[in-house]
């Protein structure tokens, strides 16, 4: 056995493949953990504090029938019941799933094409700035769905009824991610073979029934977005839900991020769109949903990027295979990989979090202050972190359950020169003191209260209001 392993790793080609695999894994780990080590809890994205709050909320109220089930809790509560801490679920399991996504991508690309194309796909995915940004924005539920979308790809390819499992998981944990996948499966029914159609119909029907039985109360919450707004992100935003655009990158940013492998993705699509019909349909459905501005349409960039990476890997492998006798082709590919990783590394190293570490430290300070039930921020940018770390009831513009001000009243609170207007608004909470967090994005609100005797400055970012 030892002799076989020795012979395997002493072959020059095997040494090259092993070194490449180690480099990819190390780079991928660096890309996902660099900001966490540098910025701590401030590193990860906008929803980080919301998820931290929800993990505790849904576990602490486990069994409370008055609480509407949230698909995410079916994941987080299980881990908490198994003894995992909130921080471990927030960071440890999140990173673990990022590794599982990379492994699942390899299996998918290998299944749809071959092992060499799969290796190229892993290289492109590890260096993808779009995928890095998706990780950093911390759309945890959507991130979990990405892994199970890849599993669905795999089971569709092998015509396995295990397809039911990822479909049900996505439908429970993040139903919006099931929309492009479900529409793609429906469209695929019209072009697949008869035997495969039977398999898809049974898998889809069973999955749909299970999702409705297990998650109907949460699905009911989404219903108005389709009955009232017809799934249009623009109409939903006009209704006061701007977050339903997806709050992710735009088309211009994506084109910049994918500039190195996008041409190969297009070439790969042209070469294989007839042979890999499901991937083609999935790509087309996502592009259509983005074009019409469907809810969460910006998040669909991550699915588009995923499929284009798979097509690009097939195109690159085909080029290398057909021109393998030309050494310059291999050198060109090596230079391509170096430029790709340098470009990605530069972006990762220069990436800044949405809040500074100093601001995060100030927010965490609030959790150690026992008096006062409320914490207010004049900028919704900080609201999720306050929700997750301040251990207070959060008052923020247009967010969460304790906002008692209309848009017009927030305007008065921000800009009125009559201090009594702010007193009257804060008096609605019948609570004293109320703490104010004013970060660097507080648009100069400190100038409104710095000479007001009802407001006491505690630190650079924290103020105390007493009636």
TAWO-V304380 format. One record per residue. SS is DSSP state (H for helix, E for strand, C for the rest). PHI is phi as a letter, one per 30 degrees, with the letter a starting at -180 (999 if undefined). D_FIRST is the distance of its C-alpha to the first C-alpha in Angstrom with 1 decimal. Layout:
ss=SS phi=PHI d_first=D_FIRST
ss=SS phi=PHI d_first=D_FIRST
This chain:
ss=C phi=999 d_first=0.0
ss=H phi=d d_first=3.8
ss=H phi=d d_first=5.4
ss=H phi=d d_first=5.2
ss=H phi=d d_first=6.4
ss=H phi=d d_first=8.6
ss=H phi=d d_first=10.0
ss=H phi=d d_first=10.6
ss=H phi=d d_first=12.6
ss=H phi=c d_first=14.3
ss=C phi=d d_first=16.0
ss=H phi=e d_first=19.5
ss=H phi=d d_first=19.9
ss=H phi=d d_first=16.8
ss=H phi=d d_first=18.0
ss=H phi=d d_first=21.4
ss=H phi=d d_first=20.3
ss=H phi=d d_first=18.4
ss=H phi=d d_first=21.5
ss=H phi=d d_first=23.8
ss=H phi=d d_first=22.2
ss=H phi=d d_first=22.4
ss=H phi=d d_first=26.0
ss=H phi=d d_first=27.0
ss=H phi=d d_first=25.9
ss=H phi=d d_first=27.6
ss=H phi=d d_first=30.7
ss=H phi=d d_first=30.9
ss=H phi=d d_first=30.7
ss=H phi=e d_first=33.3
ss=H phi=d d_first=35.6
ss=H phi=d d_first=35.6
ss=H phi=c d_first=36.0
ss=H phi=e d_first=38.1
ss=H phi=d d_first=41.5
ss=H phi=d d_first=40.6
ss=H phi=d d_first=39.9
ss=H phi=d d_first=43.0
ss=H phi=c d_first=45.5
ss=H phi=i d_first=44.3
ss=H phi=d d_first=45.9
ss=H phi=d d_first=48.1
ss=C phi=d d_first=45.1
ss=C phi=d d_first=44.5
ss=C phi=d d_first=47.1
ss=C phi=e d_first=50.3
ss=C phi=c d_first=49.2
ss=H phi=e d_first=47.1
ss=H phi=d d_first=50.0
ss=H phi=d d_first=50.9
ss=H phi=d d_first=47.5
ss=H phi=d d_first=47.6
ss=H phi=d d_first=51.0
ss=H phi=d d_first=49.9
ss=H phi=e d_first=46.9
ss=H phi=d d_first=49.2
ss=H phi=d d_first=52.1
ss=H phi=d d_first=50.5
ss=H phi=d d_first=48.6
ss=H phi=d d_first=51.7
ss=C phi=c d_first=53.8
ss=C phi=e d_first=51.3
ss=C phi=j d_first=53.3
ss=C phi=d d_first=56.4
ss=C phi=d d_first=57.8
ss=C phi=d d_first=60.0
ss=C phi=c d_first=57.1
ss=C phi=d d_first=56.1
ss=C phi=e d_first=52.4
ss=C phi=c d_first=50.4
ss=C phi=e d_first=47.2
ss=C phi=e d_first=45.4
ss=H phi=d d_first=46.1
ss=H phi=d d_first=44.0
ss=H phi=c d_first=41.0
ss=H phi=d d_first=42.2
ss=H phi=d d_first=43.8
ss=H phi=d d_first=40.6
ss=H phi=d d_first=38.7
ss=H phi=d d_first=41.7
ss=H phi=d d_first=41.8
ss=C phi=d d_first=38.1
ss=C phi=j d_first=39.2
ss=C phi=d d_first=38.4
ss=C phi=d d_first=41.0
ss=H phi=d d_first=43.0
ss=H phi=d d_first=41.5
ss=H phi=d d_first=37.9
ss=H phi=d d_first=38.8
ss=H phi=d d_first=40.7
ss=H phi=c d_first=38.1
ss=H phi=d d_first=34.7
ss=H phi=d d_first=34.6
ss=H phi=d d_first=36.2
ss=H phi=d d_first=33.5
ss=H phi=e d_first=30.8
ss=H phi=d d_first=32.4
ss=H phi=d d_first=32.6
ss=H phi=d d_first=28.8
ss=H phi=d d_first=28.7
ss=H phi=d d_first=31.2
ss=H phi=d d_first=29.0
ss=H phi=d d_first=26.0
ss=H phi=d d_first=28.5
ss=H phi=d d_first=30.0
ss=H phi=e d_first=26.7
ss=H phi=d d_first=26.3
ss=H phi=d d_first=30.0
ss=H phi=d d_first=30.0
ss=H phi=d d_first=26.9
ss=H phi=d d_first=28.6
ss=H phi=d d_first=32.0
ss=C phi=b d_first=30.8
ss=C phi=a d_first=27.2
ss=H phi=d d_first=24.2
ss=H phi=d d_first=25.7
ss=H phi=d d_first=29.0
ss=H phi=d d_first=27.4
ss=H phi=d d_first=26.1
ss=H phi=d d_first=29.6
ss=H phi=d d_first=31.1
ss=H phi=d d_first=29.1
ss=H phi=d d_first=30.3
ss=H phi=d d_first=33.8
ss=H phi=d d_first=33.8
ss=H phi=d d_first=32.5
ss=H phi=c d_first=35.3
ss=C phi=d d_first=37.9
ss=H phi=d d_first=40.9
ss=H phi=d d_first=42.2
ss=H phi=d d_first=39.1
ss=H phi=d d_first=39.3
ss=H phi=d d_first=43.0
ss=H phi=d d_first=42.3
ss=H phi=d d_first=39.9
ss=H phi=d d_first=42.6
ss=H phi=d d_first=45.5
ss=C phi=i d_first=43.8
ss=C phi=d d_first=44.7
ss=H phi=e d_first=42.3
ss=H phi=d d_first=43.2
ss=H phi=d d_first=43.1
ss=H phi=d d_first=39.8
ss=H phi=d d_first=38.3
ss=H phi=d d_first=39.8
ss=H phi=e d_first=38.1
ss=H phi=d d_first=34.7
ss=H phi=d d_first=36.0
ss=H phi=d d_first=37.7
ss=H phi=d d_first=34.3
ss=H phi=d d_first=33.0
ss=H phi=d d_first=36.2
ss=H phi=e d_first=35.4
ss=H phi=d d_first=32.0
ss=H phi=d d_first=33.6
ss=H phi=d d_first=36.5
ss=H phi=d d_first=34.3
ss=C phi=c d_first=32.4
ss=C phi=h d_first=35.7
ss=C phi=c d_first=34.4
ss=C phi=d d_first=36.9
ss=C phi=d d_first=34.8
ss=H phi=e d_first=37.0
ss=H phi=e d_first=39.6
ss=H phi=d d_first=37.6
ss=H phi=d d_first=37.6
ss=H phi=d d_first=41.2
ss=H phi=d d_first=42.4
ss=H phi=d d_first=40.7
ss=H phi=d d_first=42.2
ss=H phi=d d_first=45.6
ss=H phi=c d_first=45.6
ss=H phi=d d_first=44.2
ss=C phi=b d_first=45.7
ss=H phi=e d_first=47.9
ss=H phi=e d_first=49.1
ss=H phi=d d_first=45.5
ss=H phi=d d_first=45.8
ss=H phi=d d_first=48.9
ss=H phi=d d_first=47.3
ss=H phi=d d_first=44.4
ss=H phi=d d_first=46.8
ss=H phi=d d_first=49.2
ss=H phi=d d_first=46.4
ss=H phi=d d_first=45.3
ss=H phi=d d_first=49.0
ss=H phi=d d_first=49.5
ss=H phi=d d_first=46.3
ss=C phi=e d_first=47.8
ss=C phi=d d_first=50.3
ss=C phi=b d_first=47.9
ss=C phi=d d_first=44.9
ss=C phi=d d_first=44.6
ss=H phi=e d_first=46.3
ss=H phi=d d_first=43.3
ss=H phi=d d_first=41.9
ss=H phi=d d_first=45.4
ss=H phi=d d_first=45.4
ss=H phi=d d_first=42.1
ss=H phi=d d_first=43.4
ss=H phi=d d_first=46.7
ss=H phi=d d_first=45.3
ss=H phi=d d_first=42.8
ss=H phi=d d_first=45.5
ss=H phi=d d_first=48.1
ss=H phi=d d_first=46.0
ss=H phi=d d_first=44.9
ss=H phi=d d_first=48.5
ss=H phi=d d_first=49.8
ss=H phi=d d_first=47.2
ss=H phi=d d_first=47.9
ss=H phi=d d_first=51.6
ss=H phi=d d_first=51.4
ss=H phi=d d_first=49.1
ss=H phi=b d_first=50.5
ss=H phi=d d_first=54.0
ss=H phi=d d_first=55.7
ss=H phi=d d_first=53.8
ss=H phi=e d_first=54.2
ss=H phi=d d_first=57.9
ss=H phi=d d_first=58.0
ss=H phi=d d_first=56.7
ss=H phi=e d_first=59.3
ss=H phi=d d_first=62.2
ss=H phi=d d_first=60.3
ss=H phi=c d_first=60.3
ss=H phi=d d_first=63.7
ss=C phi=c d_first=65.6
ss=C phi=c d_first=63.8
ss=C phi=h d_first=62.2
ss=C phi=i d_first=58.8
ss=E phi=d d_first=60.3
ss=H phi=d d_first=58.9
ss=H phi=d d_first=62.2
ss=H phi=d d_first=64.3
ss=H phi=d d_first=62.2
ss=H phi=d d_first=62.5
ss=H phi=d d_first=66.3
ss=C phi=d d_first=66.1
ss=C phi=j d_first=64.8
ss=C phi=b d_first=61.0
ss=H phi=d d_first=59.9
ss=H phi=d d_first=56.3
ss=H phi=d d_first=55.9
ss=H phi=d d_first=55.6
ss=C phi=j d_first=52.0
ss=C phi=h d_first=52.7
ss=C phi=b d_first=49.9
ss=C phi=d d_first=49.9
ss=C phi=c d_first=52.4
ss=H phi=d d_first=52.1
ss=H phi=d d_first=53.1
ss=H phi=d d_first=50.4
ss=H phi=d d_first=47.7
ss=H phi=d d_first=48.7
ss=H phi=d d_first=48.4
ss=H phi=d d_first=45.0
ss=C phi=c d_first=43.5
ss=C phi=e d_first=45.2
ss=C phi=d d_first=42.0
ss=C phi=c d_first=40.3
ss=H phi=e d_first=43.3
ss=H phi=e d_first=44.3
ss=H phi=d d_first=40.9
ss=H phi=d d_first=41.1
ss=H phi=d d_first=44.5
ss=H phi=d d_first=43.2
ss=H phi=d d_first=40.2
ss=H phi=d d_first=42.7
ss=H phi=d d_first=45.0
ss=H phi=d d_first=42.1
ss=H phi=b d_first=40.6
ss=C phi=d d_first=43.2
ss=C phi=d d_first=44.0
ss=C phi=d d_first=40.4
ss=C phi=c d_first=39.4
ss=H phi=d d_first=42.6
ss=H phi=d d_first=41.6
ss=H phi=d d_first=40.4
ss=H phi=d d_first=43.7
ss=H phi=d d_first=45.8
ss=H phi=d d_first=44.2
ss=H phi=d d_first=44.9
ss=H phi=d d_first=48.4
ss=H phi=d d_first=49.2
ss=H phi=d d_first=48.2
ss=H phi=d d_first=50.3
ss=H phi=d d_first=53.2
ss=H phi=d d_first=53.0
ss=H phi=d d_first=53.0
ss=H phi=d d_first=55.9
ss=C phi=d d_first=58.1
ss=C phi=i d_first=57.3
ss=E phi=d d_first=55.8
ss=C phi=e d_first=55.1
ss=C phi=i d_first=52.1
ss=H phi=e d_first=52.0
ss=H phi=d d_first=50.7
ss=H phi=d d_first=47.5
ss=H phi=d d_first=46.8
ss=H phi=e d_first=46.0
ss=H phi=d d_first=42.5
ss=H phi=d d_first=42.0
ss=H phi=d d_first=43.6
ss=H phi=d d_first=41.3
ss=H phi=d d_first=38.2
ss=H phi=d d_first=39.1
ss=H phi=d d_first=40.2
ss=H phi=d d_first=36.9
ss=H phi=d d_first=35.1
ss=H phi=d d_first=37.7
ss=H phi=d d_first=37.4
ss=H phi=d d_first=33.7
ss=H phi=d d_first=34.2
ss=H phi=d d_first=37.0
ss=H phi=d d_first=35.1
ss=H phi=d d_first=32.1
ss=H phi=d d_first=34.5
ss=H phi=d d_first=36.3
ss=H phi=d d_first=33.1
ss=H phi=d d_first=31.9
ss=H phi=d d_first=35.3
ss=C phi=c d_first=36.0
ss=C phi=d d_first=32.5
ss=C phi=d d_first=34.1
ss=C phi=c d_first=36.4
ss=H phi=d d_first=34.9
ss=H phi=d d_first=37.7
ss=H phi=d d_first=36.6
ss=H phi=d d_first=33.3
ss=H phi=d d_first=35.2
ss=H phi=d d_first=37.6
ss=H phi=d d_first=34.9
ss=H phi=d d_first=33.4
ss=H phi=d d_first=37.0
ss=H phi=e d_first=37.5
ss=H phi=d d_first=34.5
ss=H phi=d d_first=35.7
ss=H phi=d d_first=39.2
ss=H phi=d d_first=38.0
ss=H phi=d d_first=36.2
ss=H phi=d d_first=39.0
ss=H phi=e d_first=41.5
ss=H phi=d d_first=39.6
ss=H phi=d d_first=39.1
ss=H phi=d d_first=42.8
ss=H phi=d d_first=43.8
ss=H phi=d d_first=41.5
ss=H phi=d d_first=42.7
ss=H phi=c d_first=46.3
ss=C phi=d d_first=46.2
ss=C phi=c d_first=48.7
ss=C phi=d d_first=48.8
ss=C phi=d d_first=51.8
ss=C phi=b d_first=53.1
ss=C phi=d d_first=52.8
ss=H phi=d d_first=51.2
ss=H phi=d d_first=54.7
ss=H phi=d d_first=55.9
ss=H phi=d d_first=53.0
ss=H phi=d d_first=53.8
ss=H phi=d d_first=57.4
ss=H phi=d d_first=56.5
ss=H phi=d d_first=54.3
ss=H phi=d d_first=57.3
ss=H phi=e d_first=59.3
ss=C phi=d d_first=57.0
ss=C phi=c d_first=58.3
ss=C phi=c d_first=61.9
ss=C phi=d d_first=63.1
ss=C phi=d d_first=66.6
ss=C phi=j d_first=67.0
ss=C phi=c d_first=65.4
ss=E phi=c d_first=65.3
ss=E phi=b d_first=63.7
ss=E phi=c d_first=65.0
ss=E phi=b d_first=63.7
ss=C phi=d d_first=65.9
ss=C phi=b d_first=62.9
ss=H phi=d d_first=60.6
ss=H phi=e d_first=57.8
ss=H phi=c d_first=57.3
ss=H phi=e d_first=57.8
ss=H phi=d d_first=54.2
ss=H phi=d d_first=53.2
ss=H phi=d d_first=56.3
ss=H phi=d d_first=55.5
ss=H phi=d d_first=52.0
ss=H phi=b d_first=52.8
ss=C phi=d d_first=56.5
ss=C phi=h d_first=56.9
ss=C phi=b d_first=60.3
ss=E phi=d d_first=61.9
ss=E phi=c d_first=61.6
ss=E phi=c d_first=64.6
ss=E phi=b d_first=63.6
ss=C phi=e d_first=65.3
ss=C phi=i d_first=64.6
ss=E phi=b d_first=61.6
ss=C phi=i d_first=60.7
ss=C phi=d d_first=63.1
ss=C phi=c d_first=65.4
ss=C phi=d d_first=66.8
ss=C phi=c d_first=70.5
ss=C phi=c d_first=71.8
ss=C phi=d d_first=72.5
ss=H phi=d d_first=71.8
ss=H phi=d d_first=75.3
ss=H phi=d d_first=75.2
ss=H phi=d d_first=72.1
ss=H phi=e d_first=74.0
ss=H phi=d d_first=76.8
ss=H phi=d d_first=74.4
ss=H phi=d d_first=72.8
ss=H phi=c d_first=76.0
ss=C phi=d d_first=79.1
ss=C phi=d d_first=81.3
ss=C phi=c d_first=82.8
ss=H phi=d d_first=80.8
ss=H phi=d d_first=82.3
ss=H phi=d d_first=80.4
ss=H phi=d d_first=77.1
ss=H phi=e d_first=78.5
ss=H phi=d d_first=79.6
ss=H phi=d d_first=76.2
ss=H phi=d d_first=74.3
ss=H phi=d d_first=76.8
ss=C phi=d d_first=75.5
ss=C phi=d d_first=72.6
ss=C phi=h d_first=74.9
ss=C phi=b d_first=72.5
ss=C phi=b d_first=72.8
ss=C phi=d d_first=71.1
ss=E phi=c d_first=69.0
ss=E phi=c d_first=66.5
ss=E phi=c d_first=66.1
ss=E phi=c d_first=63.0
ss=C phi=b d_first=64.0
ss=C phi=d d_first=61.1
ss=C phi=d d_first=61.4
ss=C phi=c d_first=61.9
ss=C phi=d d_first=65.0
ss=C phi=h d_first=67.3
ss=C phi=i d_first=69.7
ss=C phi=d d_first=70.5
ss=H phi=e d_first=70.9
ss=H phi=d d_first=74.2
ss=H phi=d d_first=75.6
ss=H phi=b d_first=75.1
ss=C phi=d d_first=75.0
ss=C phi=c d_first=78.7
ss=C phi=c d_first=78.7
ss=C phi=d d_first=79.3
ss=C phi=d d_first=77.5
ss=E phi=c d_first=74.2
ss=E phi=c d_first=72.7
ss=E phi=d d_first=70.0
ss=C phi=c d_first=67.2
ss=C phi=a d_first=64.8
ss=C phi=e d_first=64.2
ss=C phi=c d_first=62.9
ss=E phi=c d_first=64.3
ss=E phi=b d_first=67.9
ss=E phi=b d_first=69.7
ss=E phi=c d_first=72.5
ss=C phi=b d_first=75.0
ss=C phi=d d_first=77.8
